[in-house]
Amino acid sequence: MIMSPSIRRVACTLGLLPALLIFGCATGPGPSGLPAEPTMVIYNSPPEISHFDLGDSGRTHGELISWHADLDAVEGDTSTSIGHCNGTMQITRLGAREDGRCHRMTNIELDWDDSDDSLLVAGSHPYKHGAIETDIPIVRAIIGGTGTFAAARGQMVSEKLVSGWYRHSIWIVD
Protein backbone atom coordinates (compact mmCIF):
# COMPACT_ATOMS: atom_id res chain seq x y z
CA MET A 1 0.00 0.00 0.00
CA ILE A 2 1.39 3.39 -0.97
CA MET A 3 0.75 6.24 1.50
CA SER A 4 0.59 9.86 0.50
CA PRO A 5 2.98 12.28 2.30
CA SER A 6 0.12 13.75 4.36
CA ILE A 7 -1.03 10.30 5.51
CA ARG A 8 2.60 9.42 6.42
CA ARG A 9 2.84 12.58 8.57
CA VAL A 10 -0.39 11.72 10.39
CA ALA A 11 0.75 8.11 10.94
CA CYS A 12 4.16 9.28 12.19
CA THR A 13 2.57 11.82 14.55
CA LEU A 14 0.15 9.23 15.93
CA GLY A 15 3.06 6.80 16.35
CA LEU A 16 5.04 9.37 18.37
CA LEU A 17 2.11 10.42 20.56
CA PRO A 18 2.43 7.53 23.07
CA ALA A 19 6.17 8.22 23.48
CA LEU A 20 5.52 11.91 24.09
CA LEU A 21 2.92 11.08 26.74
CA ILE A 22 5.12 8.45 28.41
CA PHE A 23 8.21 10.69 28.60
CA GLY A 24 6.36 13.72 29.91
CA CYS A 25 6.67 16.34 27.22
CA ALA A 26 3.88 18.24 28.95
CA THR A 27 6.10 19.19 31.91
CA GLY A 28 8.72 21.88 31.59
CA PRO A 29 12.37 21.22 32.27
CA GLY A 30 13.88 21.65 35.72
CA PRO A 31 17.15 23.43 36.41
CA SER A 32 19.67 23.34 33.56
CA GLY A 33 17.35 21.30 31.37
CA LEU A 34 16.88 18.51 33.94
CA PRO A 35 13.44 16.96 34.56
CA ALA A 36 11.02 19.25 36.41
CA GLU A 37 10.91 16.97 39.45
CA PRO A 38 14.09 15.95 41.30
CA THR A 39 15.01 12.28 41.62
CA MET A 40 14.78 12.70 45.40
CA VAL A 41 14.54 15.34 48.11
CA ILE A 42 16.27 14.80 51.46
CA TYR A 43 17.03 17.00 54.46
CA ASN A 44 19.79 17.46 56.95
CA SER A 45 19.37 18.71 60.48
CA PRO A 46 21.13 21.91 61.56
CA PRO A 47 24.80 21.03 61.12
CA GLU A 48 27.53 20.88 63.74
CA ILE A 49 30.13 23.21 62.22
CA SER A 50 33.85 23.44 63.01
CA HIS A 51 36.08 26.22 61.69
CA PHE A 52 39.80 25.57 61.50
CA ASP A 53 41.33 29.04 61.72
CA LEU A 54 44.89 29.54 60.52
CA GLY A 55 45.59 32.26 63.07
CA ASP A 56 44.36 35.38 61.29
CA SER A 57 41.47 37.33 62.79
CA GLY A 58 39.59 37.11 59.48
CA ARG A 59 39.11 34.37 56.92
CA THR A 60 42.36 33.26 55.31
CA HIS A 61 43.07 31.48 52.03
CA GLY A 62 43.23 27.75 52.70
CA GLU A 63 41.19 27.74 55.94
CA LEU A 64 38.86 24.79 56.44
CA ILE A 65 35.28 24.58 57.60
CA SER A 66 33.82 21.14 58.24
CA TRP A 67 30.42 19.95 59.34
CA HIS A 68 28.34 16.93 60.18
CA ALA A 69 24.56 16.55 60.32
CA ASP A 70 21.97 13.80 60.40
CA LEU A 71 20.42 12.99 57.02
CA ASP A 72 16.63 12.70 57.12
CA ALA A 73 13.77 11.92 54.73
CA VAL A 74 11.72 14.83 56.14
CA GLU A 75 12.43 18.09 57.96
CA GLY A 76 11.80 18.43 61.69
CA ASP A 77 12.81 17.40 65.15
CA THR A 78 10.54 14.34 65.09
CA SER A 79 12.13 12.93 61.92
CA THR A 80 14.20 9.76 61.99
CA SER A 81 17.77 9.82 60.74
CA ILE A 82 18.39 7.82 57.55
CA GLY A 83 22.11 8.57 57.38
CA HIS A 84 24.71 11.32 57.61
CA CYS A 85 25.71 14.48 55.75
CA ASN A 86 29.43 15.22 56.04
CA GLY A 87 31.22 18.09 54.39
CA THR A 88 34.26 20.30 54.15
CA MET A 89 34.80 23.73 52.63
CA GLN A 90 38.15 25.30 51.88
CA ILE A 91 38.51 29.00 51.19
CA THR A 92 40.05 29.28 47.74
CA ARG A 93 39.69 32.99 46.92
CA LEU A 94 39.31 36.03 49.18
CA GLY A 95 37.79 39.27 47.97
CA ALA A 96 37.21 37.78 44.55
CA ARG A 97 34.36 40.20 43.96
CA GLU A 98 33.77 43.83 44.78
CA ASP A 99 31.15 42.89 47.37
CA GLY A 100 33.78 41.12 49.50
CA ARG A 101 32.58 37.56 49.03
CA CYS A 102 35.02 34.69 49.36
CA HIS A 103 34.90 31.51 47.30
CA ARG A 104 34.93 28.08 48.89
CA MET A 105 35.50 24.69 47.35
CA THR A 106 32.98 22.35 48.93
CA ASN A 107 32.93 18.55 49.16
CA ILE A 108 29.88 16.78 50.58
CA GLU A 109 29.23 13.11 51.26
CA LEU A 110 25.66 11.90 51.80
CA ASP A 111 25.82 8.50 53.47
CA TRP A 112 22.77 6.26 54.02
CA ASP A 113 22.61 4.02 57.11
CA ASP A 114 22.65 0.24 56.79
CA SER A 115 23.84 0.22 53.16
CA ASP A 116 26.78 0.96 50.91
CA ASP A 117 24.85 3.86 49.35
CA SER A 118 26.50 7.27 49.26
CA LEU A 119 26.57 10.32 47.00
CA LEU A 120 29.57 12.58 46.52
CA VAL A 121 28.88 16.24 45.71
CA ALA A 122 31.30 19.09 44.96
CA GLY A 123 31.40 22.69 43.79
CA SER A 124 32.86 26.16 44.34
CA HIS A 125 30.63 29.07 45.33
CA PRO A 126 30.86 32.55 46.84
CA TYR A 127 29.85 33.22 50.43
CA LYS A 128 29.51 36.56 52.20
CA HIS A 129 32.86 37.42 53.75
CA GLY A 130 32.94 36.21 57.37
CA ALA A 131 29.74 34.12 57.07
CA ILE A 132 29.96 30.38 57.78
CA GLU A 133 26.63 29.54 56.09
CA THR A 134 24.66 31.07 53.22
CA ASP A 135 20.97 31.78 52.80
CA ILE A 136 20.95 31.48 49.01
CA PRO A 137 20.38 28.14 47.23
CA ILE A 138 23.59 26.58 45.94
CA VAL A 139 23.88 24.25 42.95
CA ARG A 140 26.65 21.65 43.10
CA ALA A 141 27.65 18.72 40.90
CA ILE A 142 27.11 15.09 41.83
CA ILE A 143 30.51 13.59 41.05
CA GLY A 144 29.99 9.96 42.01
CA GLY A 145 28.68 7.57 44.56
CA THR A 146 28.63 4.03 45.87
CA GLY A 147 26.08 1.24 46.14
CA THR A 148 22.85 2.24 44.39
CA PHE A 149 24.56 5.45 43.31
CA ALA A 150 27.78 3.92 41.90
CA ALA A 151 29.15 6.27 39.22
CA ALA A 152 26.23 8.67 39.72
CA ARG A 153 26.24 12.10 38.13
CA GLY A 154 23.83 14.99 38.18
CA GLN A 155 23.31 17.96 40.44
CA MET A 156 22.09 18.91 43.89
CA VAL A 157 20.46 22.18 44.95
CA SER A 158 20.93 22.88 48.68
CA GLU A 159 18.69 25.42 50.39
CA LYS A 160 18.94 26.55 54.01
CA LEU A 161 15.48 26.62 55.55
CA VAL A 162 14.22 29.09 58.19
CA SER A 163 14.38 26.25 60.75
CA GLY A 164 18.16 25.87 60.24
CA TRP A 165 17.63 22.59 58.38
CA TYR A 166 18.79 22.15 54.78
CA ARG A 167 16.71 20.77 51.91
CA HIS A 168 18.70 18.98 49.18
CA SER A 169 16.90 18.48 45.84
CA ILE A 170 18.82 15.88 43.85
CA TRP A 171 18.70 15.20 40.12
CA ILE A 172 20.53 12.06 39.01
CA VAL A 173 21.00 11.64 35.26
CA ASP A 174 21.84 8.56 33.22
C-alpha positions as CSV (number, residue, x, y, z in Angstrom):
1,M,0.0,0.0,0.0
2,I,1.4,3.4,-1.0
3,M,0.8,6.2,1.5
4,S,0.6,9.9,0.5
5,P,3.0,12.3,2.3
6,S,0.1,13.7,4.4
7,I,-1.0,10.3,5.5
8,R,2.6,9.4,6.4
9,R,2.8,12.6,8.6
10,V,-0.4,11.7,10.4
11,A,0.7,8.1,10.9
12,C,4.2,9.3,12.2
13,T,2.6,11.8,14.6
14,L,0.2,9.2,15.9
15,G,3.1,6.8,16.4
16,L,5.0,9.4,18.4
17,L,2.1,10.4,20.6
18,P,2.4,7.5,23.1
19,A,6.2,8.2,23.5
20,L,5.5,11.9,24.1
21,L,2.9,11.1,26.7
22,I,5.1,8.5,28.4
23,F,8.2,10.7,28.6
24,G,6.4,13.7,29.9
25,C,6.7,16.3,27.2
26,A,3.9,18.2,29.0
27,T,6.1,19.2,31.9
28,G,8.7,21.9,31.6
29,P,12.4,21.2,32.3
30,G,13.9,21.7,35.7
31,P,17.1,23.4,36.4
32,S,19.7,23.3,33.6
33,G,17.3,21.3,31.4
34,L,16.9,18.5,33.9
35,P,13.4,17.0,34.6
36,A,11.0,19.2,36.4
37,E,10.9,17.0,39.5
38,P,14.1,15.9,41.3
39,T,15.0,12.3,41.6
40,M,14.8,12.7,45.4
41,V,14.5,15.3,48.1
42,I,16.3,14.8,51.5
43,Y,17.0,17.0,54.5
44,N,19.8,17.5,56.9
45,S,19.4,18.7,60.5
46,P,21.1,21.9,61.6
47,P,24.8,21.0,61.1
48,E,27.5,20.9,63.7
49,I,30.1,23.2,62.2
50,S,33.8,23.4,63.0
51,H,36.1,26.2,61.7
52,F,39.8,25.6,61.5
53,D,41.3,29.0,61.7
54,L,44.9,29.5,60.5
55,G,45.6,32.3,63.1
56,D,44.4,35.4,61.3
57,S,41.5,37.3,62.8
58,G,39.6,37.1,59.5
59,R,39.1,34.4,56.9
60,T,42.4,33.3,55.3
61,H,43.1,31.5,52.0
62,G,43.2,27.7,52.7
63,E,41.2,27.7,55.9
64,L,38.9,24.8,56.4
65,I,35.3,24.6,57.6
66,S,33.8,21.1,58.2
67,W,30.4,19.9,59.3
68,H,28.3,16.9,60.2
69,A,24.6,16.5,60.3
70,D,22.0,13.8,60.4
71,L,20.4,13.0,57.0
72,D,16.6,12.7,57.1
73,A,13.8,11.9,54.7
74,V,11.7,14.8,56.1
75,E,12.4,18.1,58.0
76,G,11.8,18.4,61.7
77,D,12.8,17.4,65.2
78,T,10.5,14.3,65.1
79,S,12.1,12.9,61.9
80,T,14.2,9.8,62.0
81,S,17.8,9.8,60.7
82,I,18.4,7.8,57.6
83,G,22.1,8.6,57.4
84,H,24.7,11.3,57.6
85,C,25.7,14.5,55.7
86,N,29.4,15.2,56.0
87,G,31.2,18.1,54.4
88,T,34.3,20.3,54.1
89,M,34.8,23.7,52.6
90,Q,38.2,25.3,51.9
91,I,38.5,29.0,51.2
92,T,40.0,29.3,47.7
93,R,39.7,33.0,46.9
94,L,39.3,36.0,49.2
95,G,37.8,39.3,48.0
96,A,37.2,37.8,44.5
97,R,34.4,40.2,44.0
98,E,33.8,43.8,44.8
99,D,31.2,42.9,47.4
100,G,33.8,41.1,49.5
101,R,32.6,37.6,49.0
102,C,35.0,34.7,49.4
103,H,34.9,31.5,47.3
104,R,34.9,28.1,48.9
105,M,35.5,24.7,47.3
106,T,33.0,22.4,48.9
107,N,32.9,18.6,49.2
108,I,29.9,16.8,50.6
109,E,29.2,13.1,51.3
110,L,25.7,11.9,51.8
111,D,25.8,8.5,53.5
112,W,22.8,6.3,54.0
113,D,22.6,4.0,57.1
114,D,22.7,0.2,56.8
115,S,23.8,0.2,53.2
116,D,26.8,1.0,50.9
117,D,24.9,3.9,49.3
118,S,26.5,7.3,49.3
119,L,26.6,10.3,47.0
120,L,29.6,12.6,46.5
121,V,28.9,16.2,45.7
122,A,31.3,19.1,45.0
123,G,31.4,22.7,43.8
124,S,32.9,26.2,44.3
125,H,30.6,29.1,45.3
126,P,30.9,32.6,46.8
127,Y,29.8,33.2,50.4
128,K,29.5,36.6,52.2
129,H,32.9,37.4,53.8
130,G,32.9,36.2,57.4
131,A,29.7,34.1,57.1
132,I,30.0,30.4,57.8
133,E,26.6,29.5,56.1
134,T,24.7,31.1,53.2
135,D,21.0,31.8,52.8
136,I,21.0,31.5,49.0
137,P,20.4,28.1,47.2
138,I,23.6,26.6,45.9
139,V,23.9,24.2,43.0
140,R,26.6,21.7,43.1
141,A,27.7,18.7,40.9
142,I,27.1,15.1,41.8
143,I,30.5,13.6,41.1
144,G,30.0,10.0,42.0
145,G,28.7,7.6,44.6
146,T,28.6,4.0,45.9
147,G,26.1,1.2,46.1
148,T,22.8,2.2,44.4
149,F,24.6,5.5,43.3
150,A,27.8,3.9,41.9
151,A,29.1,6.3,39.2
152,A,26.2,8.7,39.7
153,R,26.2,12.1,38.1
154,G,23.8,15.0,38.2
155,Q,23.3,18.0,40.4
156,M,22.1,18.9,43.9
157,V,20.5,22.2,44.9
158,S,20.9,22.9,48.7
159,E,18.7,25.4,50.4
160,K,18.9,26.6,54.0
161,L,15.5,26.6,55.6
162,V,14.2,29.1,58.2
163,S,14.4,26.3,60.8
164,G,18.2,25.9,60.2
165,W,17.6,22.6,58.4
166,Y,18.8,22.1,54.8
167,R,16.7,20.8,51.9
168,H,18.7,19.0,49.2
169,S,16.9,18.5,45.8
170,I,18.8,15.9,43.9
171,W,18.7,15.2,40.1
172,I,20.5,12.1,39.0
173,V,21.0,11.6,35.3
174,D,21.8,8.6,33.2
